[in-house]
């Protein structure tokens, strides 16, 4: 080192070793001490270093290998190569982040070694704990990611973390179903590995860093630093160099990920879980609206340089979704609000008939019998029952009808019996996954957003201008609306969202118990409450009492709309201890669905008790009832043990729908079975048509189920699932088209292959030559893109004034 530099660094300190101004001895002494320390230091061998840092490579690579094994047939080699490159860059970024923390901790420990024995012990404990933090930073997120993938769940993401933290009580109460002996052993091994890693790293820390680090209290010779030498020293510090390398690598990995990963599938398969959590906002940014709406011609993966014309795409999507039964006028600003329209009424032949109202007798035809049955002049009450995870596969009159005919077994004996007195829709679909998404389709008639987070979860920050069936019923016929659920309506902000869109009263597990007699509340067993809320028996008992009290009160003169959500058939499918199966359904049981099938049978039993209680009290008079599943659930039919992993297979999207009206439905319509494909999007228009509502404003994307559709065979029933790598598709006639995020597609003929095991066509979308399949998948992408455009621009309806009754919403029991 030049003499001038040494003088600048130490100055003429008379207390420094050696003669004043002569620092050669000091430097030689420091170098000798460092060399001797190095000679005394137990340097870990190469294999030990590899063992210590193995989590940095083993866990993220485990996720990649697992996903590669499951998706190998759908991945081109270029995708695998890009994905491995992205994964390696992200692994390096996270490794360097952990290394920065390790080196900072060790540097502080070296600088503070001249302390008392007690202080040094505390310092050592703190250093080991800090090293454990570095180990967790490096490996915990990949470990959780691997655990999720082993159970065929989606990869770790911020939405999962946020949901778990917000609703940890619901998840932790279900841990007994997930904590198995192998999982416990794995966690014990992980903790032992972490402690061993931290102790060994700490114990083998005897060598000094290159050059010199800033002295702390306890240093033998305080040093006077010149600013120029301080900067020179910092640039040579191994801690600073590691920090700089970590920052550079993190941004390099981000740049490579965004640049190379065209469709996000390579990144999904190969990313490092910890890195993805850090940069998810950049890596998973919403696609451009115009890219989503690109008009596909020669290839579904074509790239457009200029913005495509939006109006033709919107017009095409609107025509396909709405059909010909609805008479409507678009508004003048339909370019901004393409689905906002005035519905004048509905036309066409009817699938089923409701009895004419008594005040409609003057409009009866001349040849009508004078004693023809009629229904009350007052608008009917409406009871909409959404059964949790109610899929069609086990229902004895829908997906299970062949097994029922062959073995005389069914999981849903009461629903089967009930269907003979109503209108059963056997090919009914939900366009989406998760209850928070299906609620938008059922009550608002719109496709959900193509995002990981639901609209309800960020409604407080992004208030969309939506119009619900409740608001239409209130404005046109003076309905009172009630939402009833056995769960916590604080989930994803449901309470505020529902209040703002027409519900006058909300009842959940916190307040509906007030309708039960005190002796009933006191006699409730612990097993009648599960992690998500109270079982259906408790909820339905309180509901019957509420309806009975309201029927006896003056407010019963207003027609009532009640939306009920059940919970007993929700994961983890715990049934009360006194549950006994109501039928033999052994042929429906598989290795993976036993708990679900028991819960579904229990839910069917509670529906039977609900209807018996309602009928005995006359509460179903002048009432229309709809029973619908909110979505299905996968049980390893396609390596899918959950909703989110079920793509758009029928076990997730095919749901029952049954319409009942004891004294309102014409006798000729009871027992009608509709085998045309229908959608949960259709309910809004169906309610309006059944009630004879005309000249109302709406933005729904469905059709009236009351009307026959001459073009039903060509109607697209759109299906979407943004999870896993994202799947879009549709059911059209007997054919079901699916476009996966990997770029592959599949076509199934459900009349020949109802379980979707043997596609009639499959391959990569970029190689498509079949015009029908190409057109179908392009149509799906256009419709989903248009729906996303409405969310991106808040283009459902013009901003409206608050409802007149906005201040009258309630979550408590009415006086």
C-alpha positions in Angstrom: 0.0 0.0 0.0 1.4 3.5 -0.9 2.8 5.4 2.1 0.5 8.4 1.4 -2.6 6.1 1.5 -1.4 4.6 4.8 -0.9 8.1 6.2 -4.4 9.1 5.1 -5.9 6.0 6.7 -4.2 6.1 10.1 -2.9 9.6 10.4 -0.1 10.5 12.9 -1.7 8.7 15.9 0.9 8.5 18.7 -1.0 5.6 20.2 -0.7 3.5 17.1 1.9 0.7 17.3 5.4 1.5 16.1 7.0 4.8 15.8 4.8 7.9 15.0 4.0 8.0 11.3 5.5 4.6 10.6 2.8 2.1 9.9 4.9 -0.6 8.3 5.1 -2.6 11.4 1.4 -2.4 12.0 0.6 -3.6 8.5 3.1 -6.5 8.8 1.7 -7.4 12.2 -1.9 -7.4 10.9 -1.0 -9.5 7.9 0.9 -12.0 10.1 -2.0 -12.3 12.5 -4.4 -12.8 9.7 -2.3 -15.5 8.2 -1.9 -17.3 11.5 -5.7 -17.1 12.0 -6.2 -18.6 8.6 -3.8 -21.4 9.4 -5.7 -22.1 12.7 -9.2 -21.9 11.1 -11.0 -25.1 10.5 -11.9 -24.6 6.8 -15.0 -26.7 5.8 -14.2 -29.2 3.1 -15.9 -29.0 -0.3 -18.5 -31.6 0.4 -19.5 -29.9 3.6 -20.0 -26.6 1.9 -22.2 -28.4 -0.7 -24.2 -30.0 2.0 -24.7 -26.7 3.9 -26.0 -24.8 0.9 -27.9 -27.7 -0.7 -31.3 -26.1 0.0 -30.5 -23.3 -2.4 -30.5 -25.8 -5.2 -32.4 -28.9 -4.0 -35.8 -27.4 -3.1 -36.4 -25.1 -6.1 -35.1 -27.8 -8.4 -37.5 -30.2 -6.8 -40.4 -28.0 -7.8 -39.1 -27.8 -11.3 -38.6 -31.5 -11.7 -42.0 -32.3 -10.4 -43.7 -29.8 -12.7 -41.6 -31.0 -15.7 -42.6 -34.6 -15.0 -46.3 -33.7 -15.0 -46.1 -31.4 -18.0 -43.4 -33.0 -20.1 -45.7 -34.0 -22.9 -47.0 -30.5 -23.3 -43.6 -28.7 -23.2 -41.3 -27.9 -26.1 -37.6 -28.2 -25.5 -37.2 -24.4 -26.0 -39.6 -23.8 -23.1 -37.7 -26.2 -20.9 -34.4 -24.5 -21.8 -35.7 -21.0 -21.2 -37.4 -22.1 -18.0 -34.1 -23.6 -16.6 -32.2 -20.4 -17.5 -34.8 -18.3 -15.7 -34.8 -20.6 -12.7 -31.0 -20.6 -12.4 -31.0 -16.7 -12.5 -33.6 -16.5 -9.8 -31.9 -19.2 -7.7 -28.7 -17.1 -7.8 -30.5 -13.9 -6.8 -32.1 -15.5 -3.7 -28.8 -17.3 -2.8 -27.0 -14.0 -2.9 -29.7 -12.3 -0.8 -29.2 -15.0 1.9 -25.4 -14.7 1.6 -25.5 -11.0 2.2 -27.3 -11.7 5.5 -24.8 -14.4 6.5 -21.8 -12.3 5.8 -23.2 -9.3 7.6 -23.9 -11.4 10.7 -20.4 -13.0 10.7 -18.8 -9.6 10.1 -20.6 -8.1 13.1 -19.6 -11.1 15.2 -15.9 -10.8 14.3 -15.9 -7.1 15.1 -17.4 -7.6 18.5 -15.3 -10.5 19.8 -13.6 -8.5 22.5 -16.6 -8.6 24.8 -17.3 -10.2 28.2 -18.1 -13.9 28.3 -21.8 -13.3 28.9 -22.2 -10.7 26.2 -20.2 -13.0 23.8 -22.6 -15.9 24.6 -25.6 -13.7 23.9 -24.0 -12.5 20.7 -23.4 -16.0 19.6 -27.0 -17.0 20.2 -28.2 -13.9 18.3 -25.8 -14.7 15.4 -27.1 -18.3 15.2 -30.7 -17.1 15.2 -29.9 -14.6 12.5 -28.3 -17.3 10.4 -31.5 -19.4 10.9 -33.3 -16.4 9.4 -31.0 -16.5 6.4 -31.7 -20.2 6.1 -35.5 -19.6 6.1 -35.1 -16.8 3.6 -33.2 -19.2 1.3 -35.3 -22.3 1.7 -38.7 -21.9 3.4 -40.7 -20.6 0.5 -39.4 -23.3 -1.9 -40.2 -25.9 0.8 -43.8 -24.7 1.0 -43.9 -24.6 -2.8 -42.8 -28.2 -3.0 -45.3 -29.3 -0.4 -48.2 -27.6 -2.3 -47.1 -29.2 -5.5 -46.9 -32.7 -3.9 -50.6 -32.2 -3.0 -51.3 -31.0 -6.5 -52.1 -27.5 -5.3 -51.2 -24.3 -7.1 -47.7 -22.9 -6.7 -47.0 -20.5 -3.8 -48.1 -17.0 -4.5 -48.9 -13.7 -2.7 -52.6 -14.3 -3.0 -52.2 -17.6 -1.0 -50.1 -16.0 1.6 -52.4 -13.0 2.0 -55.5 -15.3 2.2 -53.8 -17.5 4.8 -52.8 -14.6 7.0 -56.3 -12.9 6.7 -58.2 -16.1 7.4 -55.7 -18.2 9.3 -58.3 -19.5 11.8 -60.2 -21.3 9.1 -57.1 -22.8 7.7 -55.5 -23.8 11.0 -58.7 -25.5 12.1 -58.3 -27.8 9.2 -54.7 -28.7 9.9 -55.5 -32.1 11.4 -56.5 -33.2 7.9 -53.1 -32.1 6.4 -50.7 -32.9 9.2 -49.7 -36.5 8.6 -46.7 -38.5 10.0 -44.6 -38.0 6.8 -45.2 -34.2 7.0 -44.3 -34.1 10.7 -41.1 -36.0 10.0 -40.2 -33.7 7.1 -40.7 -30.6 9.3 -38.5 -32.1 12.1 -35.8 -32.9 9.6 -36.0 -29.4 8.2 -35.6 -27.7 11.6 -32.7 -30.0 12.5 -31.1 -29.2 9.1 -31.6 -25.5 9.8 -30.0 -25.6 13.2 -27.1 -27.7 12.1 -26.5 -25.4 9.2 -26.5 -22.3 11.4 -24.3 -23.8 14.1 -21.8 -25.2 11.6 -21.6 -21.9 9.6 -21.1 -20.0 12.9 -18.5 -22.5 14.3 -16.4 -22.5 11.2 -16.2 -18.7 11.0 -12.6 -18.1 12.0 -11.1 -16.4 9.0 -11.2 -12.6 8.4 -12.8 -11.2 5.3 -10.4 -9.9 2.6 -9.1 -6.4 3.2 -10.7 -4.8 6.3 -14.1 -4.1 7.7 -15.2 -1.2 9.8 -14.2 -1.6 13.4 -16.8 -1.7 16.1 -16.6 -1.3 19.9 -14.1 -3.8 21.2 -11.5 -3.2 18.5 -8.0 -3.0 19.8 -6.9 0.0 17.8 -9.5 2.5 16.8 -8.7 3.9 13.3 -9.1 7.4 12.0 -10.7 7.1 8.5 -10.2 9.5 5.7 -13.4 9.8 3.5 -11.5 8.8 0.4 -10.1 5.7 2.1 -13.5 4.9 3.6 -14.9 4.8 0.1 -11.9 2.7 -1.1 -12.4 0.3 1.8 -16.1 -0.1 1.2 -15.6 -1.0 -2.4 -13.2 -3.7 -1.3 -15.4 -5.1 1.5 -16.7 -8.6 0.8 -20.0 -7.6 2.4 -20.5 -4.7 0.0 -19.4 -6.7 -3.0 -21.9 -9.4 -2.1 -24.6 -6.9 -1.6 -23.9 -5.3 -5.0 -23.8 -8.7 -6.6 -27.2 -9.5 -5.0 -28.8 -6.3 -6.3 -27.4 -6.8 -9.8 -28.4 -10.5 -10.0 -31.9 -9.7 -8.8 -32.5 -7.1 -11.5 -30.8 -9.3 -14.1 -33.1 -12.2 -13.3 -36.1 -9.9 -13.4 -35.0 -8.6 -16.8 -34.5 -12.1 -18.2 -37.8 -13.3 -16.8 -39.9 -10.5 -18.3 -38.0 -10.6 -21.6 -37.8 -14.3 -22.2 -41.0 -15.6 -20.8 -43.6 -14.8 -23.4 -46.7 -16.5 -22.1 -45.7 -16.8 -18.4 -45.8 -20.6 -18.6 -42.1 -21.1 -18.6 -41.8 -18.8 -15.6 -44.7 -20.6 -13.8 -42.9 -24.0 -14.3 -39.4 -22.9 -13.5 -39.5 -20.0 -11.1 -37.9 -19.8 -7.6 -40.8 -19.5 -5.1 -39.0 -16.9 -3.0 -38.1 -14.8 -5.9 -41.6 -15.0 -7.4 -43.1 -13.7 -4.1 -40.7 -10.8 -4.1 -41.3 -9.7 -7.7 -44.8 -11.1 -8.4 -46.2 -7.7 -9.3 -43.7 -7.4 -12.1 -43.7 -11.0 -13.2 -47.5 -11.5 -13.3 -48.5 -8.1 -14.6 -51.9 -8.1 -16.3 -51.7 -8.6 -20.1 -52.4 -5.8 -22.4 -56.1 -5.5 -23.1 -55.4 -5.2 -26.8 -53.2 -8.2 -26.8 -55.9 -10.2 -25.0 -58.3 -9.0 -27.7 -56.0 -9.7 -30.6 -57.9 -11.1 -33.6 -56.4 -14.5 -34.2 -56.2 -15.5 -37.9 -53.4 -18.0 -38.7 -52.3 -18.8 -35.2 -53.6 -18.5 -31.7 -50.2 -17.3 -30.6 -49.8 -14.6 -33.2 -48.3 -11.3 -32.1 -49.8 -8.0 -33.2 -47.7 -4.9 -33.7 -50.7 -2.5 -33.8 -53.8 -2.3 -31.7 -56.6 -4.4 -33.3 -60.0 -2.9 -33.8 -62.0 -3.5 -30.6 -65.6 -2.8 -31.7 -65.9 -5.9 -34.0 -64.6 -8.1 -31.3 -67.0 -6.7 -28.7 -70.0 -6.9 -31.1 -69.2 -10.4 -32.0 -68.8 -11.5 -28.3 -72.1 -9.7 -27.4 -74.0 -11.4 -30.1 -72.7 -14.8 -29.2 -73.4 -14.4 -25.5 -76.9 -12.8 -25.6 -78.5 -14.8 -28.4 -81.8 -13.9 -30.0 -84.4 -14.3 -27.2 -83.7 -10.9 -25.6 -85.0 -7.6 -27.1 -82.8 -4.7 -26.1 -81.5 -1.3 -27.0 -77.9 -0.3 -26.5 -77.2 3.1 -25.0 -75.6 6.0 -26.9 -72.3 5.4 -25.1 -72.2 1.7 -25.9 -68.6 2.0 -27.1 -67.6 2.7 -23.5 -70.2 0.4 -21.9 -70.7 -2.4 -24.5 -73.1 -4.6 -22.5 -75.0 -1.8 -20.8 -78.4 -1.9 -22.4 -82.2 -1.5 -21.9 -83.8 -4.9 -22.0 -87.3 -4.4 -23.5 -88.4 -8.0 -22.8 -87.9 -11.6 -23.9 -89.3 -13.6 -26.8 -89.5 -17.1 -28.2 -91.0 -20.4 -27.1 -90.8 -21.3 -23.5 -89.2 -24.4 -21.9 -91.5 -24.2 -18.9 -94.6 -22.3 -17.9 -95.5 -20.4 -14.7 -99.2 -20.0 -13.9 -100.6 -16.7 -14.9 -101.1 -14.1 -12.1 -104.6 -13.4 -11.0 -104.4 -9.8 -12.3 -103.5 -11.2 -15.7 -106.9 -13.0 -16.2 -108.1 -10.1 -18.3 -105.4 -10.9 -20.8 -106.3 -14.6 -21.0 -107.3 -15.9 -24.4 -110.9 -16.4 -25.3 -110.7 -20.2 -25.1 -109.2 -20.2 -21.7 -111.1 -22.1 -19.1 -112.7 -20.0 -16.4 -111.4 -22.2 -13.7 -107.8 -22.3 -15.0 -105.3 -22.3 -12.1 -103.7 -19.0 -11.4 -101.0 -17.7 -9.0 -101.3 -14.7 -6.6 -101.1 -11.2 -8.0 -98.2 -10.3 -5.7 -94.7 -11.0 -7.0 -93.4 -14.4 -5.7 -90.7 -14.7 -3.1 -87.4 -16.1 -4.5 -85.2 -18.5 -2.6 -81.8 -19.1 -4.3 -79.8 -21.9 -2.6 -76.2 -22.2 -3.6 -74.8 -25.6 -2.5 -71.1 -25.5 -1.8 -68.9 -27.6 -4.1 -72.0 -29.2 -5.6 -70.8 -31.0 -8.8 -72.9 -33.1 -11.1 -70.8 -36.2 -11.2 -72.4 -37.8 -8.1 -75.9 -36.5 -8.5 -78.2 -39.4 -9.3 -80.3 -37.6 -11.9 -77.3 -36.0 -13.7 -73.8 -37.3 -13.8 -74.6 -40.4 -11.7 -77.8 -41.4 -13.5 -76.1 -44.3 -15.3 -74.7 -45.8 -12.1 -78.1 -45.2 -10.4 -79.8 -47.1 -13.3 -77.3 -50.0 -13.1 -76.8 -50.3 -9.3 -79.8 -48.5 -7.9 -77.5 -46.3 -5.8 -77.3 -42.5 -5.5 -75.5 -39.9 -3.3 -78.4 -37.4 -3.5 -81.7 -39.3 -3.0 -83.7 -36.2 -2.0 -82.4 -34.0 -4.8 -83.3 -36.8 -7.2 -86.8 -37.0 -5.9 -87.2 -33.3 -5.8 -86.2 -33.0 -9.5 -89.4 -34.8 -10.5 -91.5 -31.8 -9.3 -89.4 -29.1 -11.0 -87.3 -28.2 -14.0 -83.9 -29.9 -14.1 -81.1 -28.5 -16.1 -78.7 -31.4 -16.7 -76.0 -29.6 -18.7 -75.5 -26.5 -16.5 -72.1 -24.9 -16.1 -70.4 -22.4 -13.9 -67.9 -20.3 -16.0 -65.4 -20.1 -13.2 -63.8 -21.5 -10.0 -64.2 -20.4 -6.4 -67.3 -19.1 -4.7 -66.3 -15.4 -4.8 -66.1 -15.7 -8.6 -69.3 -17.7 -9.1 -71.2 -15.1 -7.1 -70.5 -12.5 -9.8 -71.8 -14.8 -12.5 -75.0 -15.8 -10.6 -76.1 -12.4 -9.3 -74.6 -10.0 -11.8 -74.6 -12.1 -15.0 -70.9 -11.4 -15.8 -67.8 -13.4 -16.3 -65.3 -13.1 -13.5 -62.0 -11.3 -13.9 -59.1 -13.2 -15.4 -56.9 -12.6 -12.4 -55.6 -14.5 -9.4 -57.3 -12.1 -7.0 -61.1 -12.0 -7.1 -63.0 -8.8 -7.7 -64.4 -9.0 -4.2 -61.0 -9.2 -2.6 -59.9 -5.8 -3.9 -63.4 -4.2 -4.1 -62.5 -1.6 -1.4 -59.7 -0.3 -3.6 -61.4 -0.7 -7.0 -65.1 -0.1 -6.9 -66.7 -1.4 -10.1 -69.9 0.0 -11.4 -72.1 -3.1 -11.3 -75.8 -3.7 -11.3 -77.2 -6.9 -9.6 -80.4 -8.8 -9.9 -81.3 -7.6 -6.4 -81.1 -3.9 -7.5 -83.3 -4.7 -10.6 -85.9 -6.5 -8.4 -85.9 -3.7 -5.9 -86.3 -0.9 -8.5 -88.9 -2.6 -10.6 -91.0 -4.6 -8.1 -90.0 -3.4 -4.6 -88.2 -6.5 -3.5 -86.4 -6.8 -0.2 -83.2 -8.8 -0.4 -81.4 -10.9 2.2 -78.1 -12.7 2.0 -77.8 -15.8 4.3 -74.6 -17.7 4.9 -73.2 -20.0 7.6 -69.7 -18.5 7.1 -68.0 -15.3 7.9 -69.1 -12.6 5.4 -65.9 -10.7 6.2 -64.2 -13.1 3.8 -62.7 -11.1 1.0 -64.9 -8.2 1.9 -68.2 -9.9 1.0 -70.1 -7.8 3.5 -69.3 -4.4 2.1 -69.7 -5.7 -1.5 -73.1 -7.2 -0.9 -74.4 -4.1 1.0 -73.3 -1.9 -1.9 -75.2 -4.0 -4.4 -78.7 -4.2 -3.2 -78.9 -6.5 -0.1 -80.9 -5.0 2.7 -79.8 -7.5 5.4 -76.8 -9.8 5.8 -76.8 -12.8 8.1 -73.8 -14.9 8.8 -72.5 -17.2 11.5 -72.1 -14.2 13.8 -75.8 -13.2 14.0 -78.1 -15.8 12.6 -78.0 -17.9 15.8 -80.2 -15.2 17.3 -83.1 -16.7 15.5 -82.7 -20.1 17.2 -84.4 -20.7 20.6 -82.1 -20.4 23.6 -82.3 -24.1 24.3 -81.4 -25.0 20.8 -78.3 -22.7 20.9 -77.2 -24.2 24.1 -77.6 -27.8 22.8 -75.4 -27.2 19.8 -72.6 -29.8 19.6 -69.0 -28.8 18.9 -69.0 -31.0 15.7 -71.8 -28.9 14.3 -69.3 -26.1 13.6 -66.5 -26.6 11.1 -63.6 -24.4 10.2 -65.7 -22.3 7.8 -68.8 -21.9 9.9 -71.9 -23.8 11.1 -73.2 -26.9 9.4 -76.3 -26.7 7.2 -78.6 -28.1 9.8 -77.9 -25.2 12.1 -78.0 -22.6 9.3 -81.3 -24.0 7.8 -83.0 -24.2 11.2 -82.2 -20.5 11.8 -83.3 -19.6 8.2 -86.7 -21.3 8.7 -87.3 -19.4 11.9 -86.3 -16.1 10.3 -88.7 -16.7 7.3 -91.5 -17.7 9.7 -91.1 -14.6 11.8 -91.0 -12.4 8.8 -94.1 -14.1 7.4 -95.9 -13.2 10.5 -94.8 -9.6 10.5 -96.0 -6.6 8.5 -92.9 -6.5 6.4 -94.0 -9.7 4.7 -96.1 -7.7 2.3 -92.9 -6.9 0.4 -91.7 -9.7 -1.9 -88.5 -11.3 -0.6 -85.3 -12.4 -2.4 -83.1 -14.6 -0.3 -79.7 -15.9 -1.4 -78.5 -18.8 0.7 -75.0 -20.2 0.7 -74.4 -23.6 2.4 -71.1 -24.8 3.8 -71.3 -28.5 4.9 -69.9 -29.7 1.6 -66.9 -27.4 1.8 -63.4 -28.7 2.2 -62.3 -30.4 4.6 -65.7 -32.2 4.5 -66.2 -32.9 8.2 -69.6 -34.2 9.0 -71.2 -34.3 12.5 -70.5 -37.4 14.6 -74.2 -38.5 14.4 -74.2 -38.5 10.6 -75.7 -41.7 9.0 -75.8 -42.2 5.2 -79.3 -41.9 3.8 -78.6 -44.3 1.0 -76.1 -46.8 -0.3 -73.6 -45.0 -2.6 -70.6 -47.4 -2.5 -70.2 -47.4 -6.3 -69.5 -43.7 -6.2 -66.6 -43.9 -3.7 -63.0 -43.7 -4.9 -59.7 -43.5 -3.1 -59.9 -39.7 -2.9 -63.6 -38.7 -2.6 -65.0 -40.5 0.4 -65.1 -37.5 2.8 -66.6 -35.4 0.0 -69.3 -37.9 -0.9 -70.3 -38.3 2.8 -70.5 -34.5 3.1 -72.6 -34.2 -0.1 -75.0 -36.9 1.2 -75.2 -35.0 4.5 -76.0 -31.8 2.6 -78.7 -33.6 0.7 -80.3 -34.8 4.0 -80.3 -31.2 5.3 -82.0 -30.0 2.1 -84.7 -32.5 2.7 -85.3 -31.3 6.3 -85.3 -27.7 5.0 -88.0 -28.3 2.5 -90.1 -30.3 5.0 -90.0 -27.4 7.5 -90.7 -24.8 4.9 -93.6 -26.7 3.5 -95.1 -27.5 6.9 -95.3 -23.8 7.7 -96.5 -22.8 4.3 -93.4 -20.8 3.5 -93.0 -22.2 0.0 -96.3 -20.8 -1.1 -96.0 -18.3 -3.9 -92.2 -19.0 -3.9 -89.7 -19.8 -6.6 -86.8 -21.9 -5.5 -83.5 -22.5 -7.4 -80.9 -24.9 -6.2 -77.5 -24.5 -7.9 -74.0 -25.6 -7.2 -71.5 -22.7 -6.8 -68.7 -24.8 -8.4 -67.4 -28.4 -8.4 -64.3 -29.9 -7.1 -61.6 -32.2 -8.4 -60.7 -35.5 -6.7 -57.7 -36.7 -8.7 -59.7 -37.4 -11.9 -57.1 -35.4 -13.7 -54.4 -35.1 -11.1 -56.5 -32.4 -9.5 -57.3 -32.6 -5.8 -58.8 -29.1 -5.6 -60.9 -26.5 -7.4 -58.0 -24.4 -8.6 -56.1 -27.4 -10.1 -59.1 -28.7 -12.0 -58.6 -26.6 -15.1 -62.0 -26.5 -16.7 -62.8 -30.2 -16.5 -66.4 -31.1 -15.8 -65.7 -32.2 -12.2 -65.1 -28.4 -11.6 -67.5 -26.7 -14.0 -70.5 -29.0 -14.5 -73.0 -28.2 -11.7 -76.7 -29.0 -11.0 -79.5 -26.5 -11.4 -83.0 -27.2 -10.3 -86.0 -24.8 -10.5 -89.0 -25.4 -8.2 -92.2 -23.6 -7.6 -94.8 -25.8 -5.7 -97.9 -23.7 -6.5 -96.6 -21.5 -9.4 -95.2 -24.0 -11.8 -97.6 -25.4 -14.4 -98.2 -29.1 -13.9 -97.0 -29.8 -17.5 -93.7 -28.2 -16.6 -93.0 -30.3 -13.5 -90.5 -33.0 -14.2 -89.1 -31.2 -17.4 -85.5 -32.0 -18.1 -83.4 -29.6 -20.1 -80.4 -31.1 -21.8 -79.3 -28.0 -23.7 -76.1 -26.4 -22.3 -76.7 -23.5 -19.9 -74.6 -21.2 -17.8 -74.7 -19.6 -14.4 -74.6 -16.3 -16.3 -78.2 -17.0 -17.3 -79.8 -16.6 -13.9 -80.2 -12.8 -14.0 -82.1 -12.7 -17.2 -84.1 -15.8 -16.1 -85.3 -14.1 -13.0 -86.4 -11.0 -15.0 -88.2 -13.1 -17.6 -90.0 -15.3 -15.0 -91.2 -12.2 -13.2 -92.3 -10.4 -16.4 -89.9 -7.5 -15.8 -89.5 -5.3 -18.9 -87.7 -2.1 -19.8 -84.9 -2.4 -17.3 -81.2 -1.7 -17.5 -78.6 -4.4 -17.2 -75.1 -5.6 -18.3 -75.6 -9.3 -18.0 -74.0 -11.7 -20.4 -76.5 -14.5 -20.2 -79.8 -15.7 -21.7 -83.2 -16.5 -20.2 -83.4 -20.2 -19.2 -87.2 -19.8 -19.6 -86.8 -19.6 -23.4 -85.9 -22.3 -25.9 -82.8 -21.5 -27.8 -83.0 -22.6 -31.5 -79.2 -22.2 -31.8 -78.4 -23.9 -28.5 -76.1 -26.4 -30.3 -73.8 -23.5 -31.4 -74.0 -21.4 -28.2 -70.6 -21.0 -26.5 -70.7 -21.7 -22.8 -67.4 -20.0 -21.7 -65.3 -21.6 -19.0 -62.1 -20.2 -17.4 -59.7 -20.9 -14.7 -56.8 -18.4 -14.1 -54.9 -20.7 -11.8 -52.1 -23.2 -12.5 -50.9 -21.9 -15.9 -54.4 -20.6 -16.8 -57.0 -22.5 -18.8 -59.7 -21.1 -21.1 -62.3 -23.0 -23.0 -66.0 -23.5 -23.8 -68.7 -26.1 -24.2 -70.5 -26.0 -27.5 -73.0 -28.7 -28.2 -71.3 -32.0 -27.4 -67.8 -30.7 -27.9 -65.7 -29.1 -25.2 -62.6 -27.1 -26.2 -59.8 -26.3 -23.8 -56.8 -24.0 -24.3 -54.1 -24.5 -21.7 -51.5 -22.0 -20.6 -48.8 -24.3 -21.9 -49.9 -23.5 -25.4 -51.6 -26.9 -25.9 -55.2 -27.6 -26.6 -57.7 -30.5 -26.3 -61.1 -31.2 -27.6 -63.4 -33.8 -26.0 -66.7 -35.1 -27.2 -68.7 -35.4 -24.0 -71.4 -37.5 -25.4 -68.8 -40.2 -26.2 -66.4 -39.4 -23.4 -68.2 -37.8 -20.5 -65.2 -38.1 -18.1 -62.8 -36.4 -20.6 -60.3 -39.2 -20.7 -59.7 -39.5 -24.5 -59.6 -36.2 -26.5 -60.8 -36.4 -30.1 -58.2 -33.8 -30.9 -55.2 -32.4 -29.1 -51.9 -30.7 -29.8 -50.1 -27.4 -29.8 -52.2 -24.3 -30.6 -49.6 -22.9 -32.9 -49.9 -26.1 -35.1 -53.7 -25.9 -35.4 -55.0 -26.8 -38.8 -58.6 -27.6 -38.0 -60.7 -24.6 -38.8 -63.5 -25.4 -36.3 -61.1 -25.8 -33.3 -59.1 -22.7 -34.3 -62.3 -20.6 -34.5 -63.7 -22.0 -31.2 -60.5 -21.2 -29.2 -60.2 -17.8 -30.8 -63.8 -17.1 -29.8 -63.0 -18.0 -26.2 -60.0 -15.8 -26.1 -62.0 -12.9 -27.5 -64.9 -13.3 -25.1 -62.6 -13.6 -22.0 -60.6 -10.6 -23.4 -63.8 -8.5 -23.7 -64.8 -9.4 -20.1 -61.3 -8.4 -18.9 -61.6 -5.1 -20.9 -64.7 -4.3 -18.9 -62.8 -4.7 -15.6 -59.8 -2.8 -16.9 -61.9 0.2 -17.9 -64.8 -0.2 -15.4 -67.0 -0.4 -18.4 -70.0 -2.3 -17.1 -72.3 0.7 -16.6 -72.0 4.5 -16.2 -71.4 5.7 -12.6 -74.7 5.7 -10.8 -76.0 7.4 -7.7 -76.2 5.3 -4.6 -79.3 3.3 -4.1 -82.0 5.1 -2.1 -81.9 2.5 0.7 -78.1 2.5 1.0 -78.2 3.7 4.6 -80.7 1.1 5.6 -78.4 -2.0 5.2 -78.2 -4.2 8.2 -76.2 -7.2 9.5 -78.2 -7.6 12.7 -81.5 -9.2 13.5 -84.4 -6.9 12.7 -86.4 -5.6 15.7 
